[in-house]
């Protein structure tokens, strides 16, 4: 049962106050986790943790003094925690995008080199172009804290889409679809086994799928990037209402 203060107002019960205090502690701990993951500078990390902890304590204090209801205090703390998680996910997504773009470019260069130029035009060069474009977009988004950077390759898809009677939405869908197809091709293409050696022509048994030679870390980055691409395409489709 809630307590009454001297002015007759309702004070939070001990159970309500414990829940708010616990939510404040969770928020402070979440800030420490996020800052350790994304803020390299020790002074800035400490400052960030202190600011979030101060915010959490101010909410708890407001609830204790009756300036906020326990429900309002919990909502404010949970909203801040949700915001931190969303920002952390966005930064992680951009970081994965940069790494995936570099790996894409390297895979395209590997196709050009491994095929002695025969597959460069149809597979290697497009993969390199997408990789360079993805690296540019995600790196600039990360550096400038934005989400709307469009590289020259994506803009090229937009122009082709407009010529064919479409708009930027169709261009983005084509760009994302091409990204996924090239990722699948890059992992599924046949490459020479590491121990293959012949004086003359190689046979089918000398080859294996590229993903077998791919490291677990690179494979995980590629799959995560593909997941983000599909999520972005789904979100844009839902927002466009098509």
Secondary structure as UniProt FT lines:
FT   STRAND          3..4
FT   TURN            6..7
FT   STRAND          10..11
FT   HELIX           14..38
FT   HELIX           42..65
FT   HELIX           70..114
FT   TURN            115..119
FT   HELIX           120..124
FT   HELIX           125..144
FT   HELIX           152..163
FT   TURN            164..165
FT   HELIX           168..188
FT   STRAND          190..192
FT   TURN            194..195
FT   HELIX           204..206
FT   STRAND          207..209
FT   HELIX           210..213
FT   HELIX           216..240
//
